[in-house]
């Protein structure tokens, strides 16, 4: 935010005006315009000569100001937060100097995707240990061992050939495809007819979901593509960012940090297109899927309040949400109850236990995300073979996704089929073993007989930087189609840099 000049104070907190290590805010502290800044306290700290204490005070005050315009991303800060901050933030060889010295400003300016690359390095030791063992992975390390950031060219290929394809099918006169380097245009004989396409009338109708969104890499590029669509349709530029966040983009994630980063990344995308976006306070549709469990007496109270008779297994659909995530398919009775319940506290019994009511609203919100249909779904799902699954995860996958039980990515493919309507588009990045080995025969048969592979790219074995995994990336149309598909094999292009 600082490098892009998005801070409301328009001041550099972590660096000097020239981009070097230091703090412009400290140098010009008496000229600062930060809402709620106690200048008497500033004067006292300045007189002591303790720049570290002054910096910490300015940082907390800046976070408090940001909580007003970005309440879902920044919490109101107080003295308690100061106790949690690392010591010697402004010291030489500290974390802030490392951010300034080791990462060029050009990288910060290149795009919000840098947040995802940094976060992927958060727990590299856990990931390396997981890749070389057959030991089941515990719940608390599930997140870090199944996260891989998708290469930029694959993100563009997937979004252009799902979101972009849906738009081009309904709007064949659009010229936007000329800007899409990875868009695979159907052959002339294949493009005729619209009996097997999903009609998209307006940009607002084109919903896009990443059900394992991580730090939002897929969604941030989808934002850019959707912006082009709105712009071509003549929408006011100042309105487009808010419309995209409100109507088009949806993400789900079990990792709290990653979900926050995804919401932040989309907010920064919106701000980059509209200087007044912070004043509109449009919140990204990023939903963390959290574990929620109710006791028997609470289940009875919930049934009484909502005048239903749901058993505890239904109310406890999300008891293990931190393990199953968006693999969960909410039962129909819960879907119907969530649909009929207000999305705010208006109309809810005020005598109802506030904490129980909050948990119930979370159940309904998660159900709405998991039960709806999205015109396009793009995802780089978690990878984990059955040998590495914990007992409870393995049993869940076997019970609900028997034909995808060999690996978590296969189970996710089956789950994502349910998130799109007929002729909706799906985009995946997966290991390519599903095309060849017997463990995935049923999945191959399902795809060949019931779906339509619109395009598929098989990467060279070492073509994915960050892991030695045999990878492919492909797009599917939901439902059978006589349209042709395009297939590309990159085995002659050695190394990750040659693939895109």
Phi, psi and omega in degrees: 000322181295311184295326179275359182062042179264348179294137180303331181280347182052044181229154176268119181269322186262352186211170177277172179301325181277004179091356180281171182292139182144200180213113175299326182299321178290319181297325185242037191299328183279355177254005184291145175238075177249123181304129178086005182288123179276099184292333176295318177294321178301314181299317180298316181291323179295322181291333178285341182076011181269089182295330179296313179295321178295318179299315180299320179295318179293321180298314181295319179294321178295320177297322178296319178296320180293332179295339178286320183263340179228067188296333181280347184252330180233132177267151174304126184266149178216187183297334179296323179297325182301328180293336183270348181288143176299154177283155174054050180300324184262015180283154173299140182067018174272182186294322182289320177298323179297318178299321183282317187279321188273338182246113180299149178301329180299329178289319177296324182282343186291334179155163182289351180299339178302330179298320179293319179296320179293319183291328179298332180276004187295318182230055184296329181295320179297320182294317180295320179295322181295321187292344184244026182221157174255008181285135176303143183269131180290157181304319185291343178249004181301316184297306187294333184271353182243011181260126173223130181282134182283132176303147186302318184293328178288322175304312182294318178301313183294315182290318180296325184263009171239291179297310180298319180297317179302318181292317182293326178297320181272342183226068186297343179276353179298143179257008185295330183301339180294339178268357187258102185295336185249013180283131179258106184283132178298152176295161183300317181293335184271339188279344185287150177086147181228021182286341181238039174237159177266114185287128177245109185279312184231160178303326181298338182282348188267083181276141184230132182231138167242106186281358173219066200285346182055228180272009170094021184301312179298316186290326181292323175287323176302325176303312182298316181293318179295324178301318178299319180296310178301317182297316179296330180278359172090016178288151178295128182306324182289339181271336190298312182303316179295322179296319180297313181292327183282319190250335195253318193255133180222137177223148175230147185197146177264344182272117184299316181296315181296319178299319178296319178296320179297315178297319179296316181299317179293322178297319178292324175300314180296317180296327180294339181259345183214116183295333183261014186298321182302330181288340182277337177051048173272124185266136176297148178274069176249119184245118172281127178273107189251153176287132179222125181228144180240142175281167184300319181291329177289323176300316178298321180293321179294317178299322180292318182294315185265004177054051177229178178224062181270137180282172187295331180295327178289310180297331181261030177305327186254020181300328180243035184297334179289347177259316188268332178054224184282005169291341181294131173250103184299139180297152187301322181295328177285323177299315181294320180293318178297322181292329183269353182267144179297147181274005175226181182281352179300131177087358179266139181307118183288346178277352180292140180308120185303319181291320178293322178296319179298316179295322179295318178297324176296320177300314181296318181297313179298323179296319179298320178295316187279342185261341186281168175256143178239139183298326178224140174233125177234137186199144164250089189290165177297145175251128175193118177291160183302328182294337181262354181285144171294165182302315183292323178291318179299316180294320179298314180296317179296322182287324188253338184220061187304318182285351178246021187287345184293330182203151181300325180296325179290319176300319180295323178301314178298319180296319185288337173304329184277352183267353181240151176281176177302132181071010168290170185245140177235141177232133185230152161236123185215164163301147184271008180298337182296340182280346192234316193270159189293334182300337184246019182300317181295324178292320177301314181298320179300313183295317183293319187274329188246340185240182181228116175282108181277330175198153179208133177238123176259118181281158171295153191305320180260026186276004180242111182287131179113341178197142176271088186225134175287110192246147165225161175224137186207161178236144181235144166262131182289122180100156182295149177206147177272001179292151181281161175245162179245135185231130184232132179242124186253024186294339180274357181251101190275132175096150184300323184290340181271348189285318186271000000 
